[in-house]
């Protein structure tokens, strides 16, 4: 009866899991994805190539590697991982909402402190803070506050980027679209 202010369940974005480095993210991702039928989504071609090489090296043929644009055309497994954050909110929320159409799918969004989005949030200071808090390199952080901060930053980028220029990597995207 008093649900006026609650978010609709299907519209909620999953908490973002943040690792201390890209290496730790990839190690965890491959190990976790191999435990059950999984799909890994990516936004940038360079990330797709890195993940493909890692999956081949790990012998993980059962894991589907999918470009985010193909999310609505693909049957999703038990778990879906979003291996990186898109700088703008539109593509990211589109992917999440497409994945949420499969009600049984568990969705995890992953990022790391070396990612350009965290560099825009203070980068090295964040790493220092995480180290002071006693979070080990192999541990991850996941909290609604972190997810909300990233969502707010994506909204700011939405306002800054009038005409988006495409890029093959997330670093190139930032340089082409948000070069300060």
C-alpha positions in Angstrom: 0.0 0.0 0.0 2.8 2.5 0.9 5.1 1.7 -2.0 5.0 5.1 -3.6 8.7 5.7 -3.0 10.1 2.2 -3.6 11.9 1.5 -6.9 10.3 -1.0 -9.2 12.3 -4.3 -8.8 13.0 -4.7 -12.5 14.4 -1.2 -12.8 17.0 -1.5 -10.0 20.6 -1.7 -11.1 22.7 -4.5 -9.6 25.4 -3.6 -7.1 28.8 -3.0 -8.8 31.6 -5.2 -7.6 34.9 -3.3 -7.5 38.3 -5.1 -7.5 41.6 -3.5 -6.7 43.1 -4.2 -10.1 42.1 -5.5 -13.6 44.2 -8.7 -13.0 42.3 -9.5 -9.8 39.0 -8.8 -11.6 39.8 -11.2 -14.4 41.1 -13.9 -12.1 37.9 -13.8 -10.1 35.7 -13.6 -13.2 37.2 -16.6 -14.9 37.1 -18.7 -11.7 33.5 -17.8 -10.8 32.1 -18.0 -14.3 33.5 -21.6 -14.7 31.3 -22.8 -11.8 28.0 -22.6 -13.7 26.7 -21.8 -17.2 27.6 -18.2 -17.7 27.7 -15.3 -20.1 30.2 -12.4 -20.0 29.2 -9.1 -21.6 31.6 -6.4 -22.7 31.2 -2.9 -24.2 34.6 -2.3 -25.9 36.3 -4.5 -28.5 39.6 -4.4 -26.8 38.0 -5.8 -23.6 36.3 -8.5 -25.7 39.7 -9.5 -27.2 41.4 -9.6 -23.7 38.6 -11.8 -22.3 38.6 -14.1 -25.3 42.3 -14.7 -24.9 41.8 -15.4 -21.1 38.9 -17.7 -21.7 40.8 -19.7 -24.3 43.9 -19.9 -22.0 41.7 -21.2 -19.2 39.9 -23.7 -21.4 36.5 -22.2 -20.6 34.6 -23.0 -23.7 31.3 -23.2 -21.8 31.4 -19.5 -21.1 29.7 -17.3 -23.6 31.4 -14.0 -24.5 28.9 -11.5 -25.8 29.1 -7.9 -27.1 26.5 -5.8 -25.2 24.6 -5.0 -28.4 23.7 -8.6 -28.8 22.2 -9.0 -25.3 18.6 -9.0 -26.5 19.3 -11.7 -29.1 21.0 -14.2 -26.9 19.7 -16.8 -24.5 21.2 -16.0 -21.2 22.6 -18.6 -18.8 22.2 -18.8 -15.0 24.7 -16.0 -14.5 25.5 -12.9 -16.5 28.6 -10.8 -15.8 29.1 -7.3 -17.2 32.9 -7.1 -17.3 33.3 -3.3 -17.5 31.3 -0.1 -17.0 30.3 2.0 -19.9 31.0 5.7 -19.2 27.5 6.8 -20.1 24.4 5.5 -18.4 22.4 4.7 -21.5 24.2 1.7 -22.9 24.8 0.3 -19.4 21.2 0.6 -18.3 20.0 -0.8 -21.7 22.2 -3.9 -21.2 21.0 -4.4 -17.6 17.4 -4.0 -18.5 17.8 -6.5 -21.4 19.4 -9.0 -19.0 16.7 -8.4 -16.4 14.1 -9.7 -18.9 15.4 -13.2 -18.0 14.1 -13.3 -14.4 16.3 -16.3 -13.4 19.5 -14.7 -14.5 21.9 -13.4 -11.7 23.6 -10.3 -13.0 26.9 -9.0 -11.6 28.6 -5.8 -12.8 32.4 -5.8 -12.3 35.0 -3.0 -12.4 38.4 -2.2 -11.0 40.1 0.7 -9.4 42.4 1.1 -12.4 39.4 1.8 -14.6 39.2 5.3 -16.1 35.8 5.9 -14.3 37.6 5.5 -11.0 40.4 7.7 -12.1 37.8 10.4 -12.6 36.6 9.8 -9.1 40.1 10.2 -7.5 41.9 7.1 -8.6 45.1 6.9 -6.6 43.4 8.4 -3.5 40.8 5.7 -3.7 43.5 3.0 -3.9 45.2 4.5 -0.8 41.9 4.6 1.1 41.2 1.0 0.2 44.7 0.0 1.4 44.2 1.9 4.6 40.9 0.1 5.2 42.8 -3.2 5.1 41.2 -4.6 2.0 43.5 -7.1 0.5 44.4 -7.2 -3.2 42.3 -10.3 -3.8 39.2 -8.9 -2.1 36.4 -6.8 -3.7 34.1 -4.0 -2.6 30.4 -3.9 -3.3 28.1 -1.4 -1.7 25.0 0.6 -2.8 26.9 3.8 -2.1 29.6 2.9 -4.7 27.0 1.9 -7.2 25.1 5.2 -6.6 28.4 7.3 -7.0 29.1 5.6 -10.3 25.6 6.1 -11.5 25.8 9.8 -10.6 29.2 10.1 -12.4 27.6 8.5 -15.5 24.8 11.0 -15.4 27.4 13.9 -15.3 29.1 12.3 -18.3 25.7 12.1 -20.1 25.4 15.9 -19.7 29.0 16.6 -20.9 29.0 14.3 -24.0 26.9 16.0 -26.6 28.1 13.9 -29.6 29.6 10.6 -28.6 32.7 9.4 -30.5 33.1 5.6 -30.7 36.3 3.9 -29.6 37.8 0.4 -29.4 38.9 0.7 -25.8 37.5 2.4 -22.7 40.7 4.5 -22.4 40.3 5.7 -26.0 36.7 6.5 -25.3 37.5 8.7 -22.4 40.3 10.5 -24.4 38.0 11.1 -27.3 34.9 12.1 -25.4 36.0 13.6 -22.1 39.4 14.9 -22.6 39.6 17.6 -19.9 
